[in-house]
Each structure stands twice: as C-alpha cells, then as structure tokens.
Amino acid sequence: MKKFPSKYKCIRQNEYSIGEYAIVPIRYEDRLDIMKWRNEQIYHLRQNGQLTPDDQDRYFDGVVSKLFEDHQPNQLLFSYLERGHCIGYGGLVHINWVDRNAEISFIMDTSLEDQYFRKHWQNYLRLIEKVASHQLGLYKIYTYAFDLRQELYSAIESVGFEREATLRNHCLYEGIFKDVVIHSKFCQSINFRRASKDDVKITFEWANDVLTRRNSFSSEVISFDEHKQWWYNKMIDENANYFICEENGIPAGLVRFDKASESPNLIIGVTLAPSHRGRGLAEKFLKLVCKEGLEETKDIIHAYIKESNLPSIRAFEKAGFELVEETEINGVVSRKYQLNKNEE
C-alpha cells in the first residue's frame, strides 16, 4: 500500500468516534470501495458517469492528497468506520471560509441502506458536526439533496437539521426535472473557562466598546492601566468569580460574579464581544455559567440593569431571572433581577 497522508494540517483533532463508529481522514485503502458505492448510487450524486480505478487513483493522488497540506482546503473528506472497517465516506465540501459554512456529503455501503440508512446518517452527522464546530469554527452546515430519497429527510431532521429551501425543478433525472432540497443547521459549540490575567487585553477592548460604556453604571472611558489594575485585583479576589465564554473556541464574552458587600448573595454581570452581539449568546452564556460554573453554590444571584438596556433585560429574563424591583443606581432608573439557585 502506498504511503498516503493521515492527518489534516488545518485541524487539531483528526478522529472522532461514537461507540464503535468513527470518522478518520479519508484513507487511500478505501478508495475502491468508495468508487464502487458511488457507481452504484450515481442516481443521487453529482457524478457524470461511471468511475474507473484509474479515475479514482488520479483523484486521490492529484486532488485528495493535497487537501492534507492545505490550511484552508475547499473540502475535508473522511472514511466512516465501524470497528475500523470502512462502511461509508463523506465530508465537508464547498467550504466557505469567509462566511463559515459548508455542505455535508455522505454515502454508505450500498448493502446497508435498506436496514441501516437512518442509523448511519445520524451517527455520521453527529460526528461531522464536531469537526465543523469544534475544529473549523463553522457557523452553518447544510445538505443538498436531489428529491429522490424521502427517508433522508427524517434522518437528518432527527439530529437538528431544518428544511431551509427547495430549488424547484433543479436537476434532471431520467428525463424528468426534480427538486433539490436543502436542510441546514447552525452549529455552535459554547463553553466557558475561568478568566485569567492573560485575558486583560481582550476584556479591556470589550469594556471600552462604546455600547458597553453606554450601558454601564459608570460610563467614562477606561484607561488600560486602570483596567489592568482592576482586572489583576479581581483575579486574586476570593469574592470574585469571572468566566470567559467562548463560541466555537473563540472568546465571545465575560460573565462575572461578585459577592455583595451587604449579604452573601452574588451580583452578576455579562459583557459580550461586539462581534458576537445580536445572536442570543448572552442568554446562553448566563444559563450555562449559572448552572455549571457555580454548581456548588446555592446563593441567590442578583443582576442590576439600566432600564434603557433592553437587550440585556431580555437576555436575563430568558435566562430565568425574575424582576424584583425597580430602583436607582447612580441616579439612573434601573431594574433589579434575581435568580434563586435553590429553585432551579
């Protein structure tokens, strides 16, 4: 067997698995099985004619091998394995690195379609989504299917894909024009970590954003030296718990907790990176960090929000906070919200 690359340089993790099933970077040894399945299932593929072994060798040597070295390839292909044996293949194709989206392709061993079609599509979609979100940071993935296999739609919809569009009479099949159906999913990996001194610069940028300053109870512009001193003090303050929230591995916001001076309760605040506003992330960050970041505490959590800050009010209400009272802070009409962890 000729030497063939085994790892894509553009991703850190090249293999993902669910139980006995896995996807690995496409293997040269699987090329003839893949050719056989494509020829058998040509009716639903964008393939002009029957492939030959020479065609497949040229494709792997001239096209596929180069994908492994490219830092922004137009496609990433994977062998789909059951206990190490290839039973399908597919990938992320037509990757748009600017708009962060890609089409999903997949075919399985033809002999498995009748009994195991749904199972393998579900497994494969869950696996390839991890590559798309965790490794490539894609925002949207979609399928593009000739309207020939109704069983496909329920399989992909069962793992969160939604029917987005139908291209009417878009492909010619056996002399008849057929529709093309597009299903899509917004893939999003959200997590958080403890903030550290290393986050001083990015949190300074977020804090000094015009909208952030406008919604703060102290609206003056902050100097970097002021922010640095304050941030470093918070990092060693036992009464402060600060978390950096990330979307697809990219820092996207800050959720902060401080002990209230007059009670054992916590005061929460959230700041979003300007580039991540308008997509409901504040609500998701609040829910996640309140549930998991402070898993041990049973304290009541309070939030104080300017009455004019409607996006923040909506985010806290959607995250389960309840309005306690209207109040004034620094002469500004504000709202006090509360989340009782004992009632979660």
Summary of the structure (lengths in Angstrom):
residues: 344
radius of gyration: 25.4
end to end distance: 58.0
largest distance: 78.1
contacts: 995
relative contact order: 0.08
helix: 35%
strand: 35%
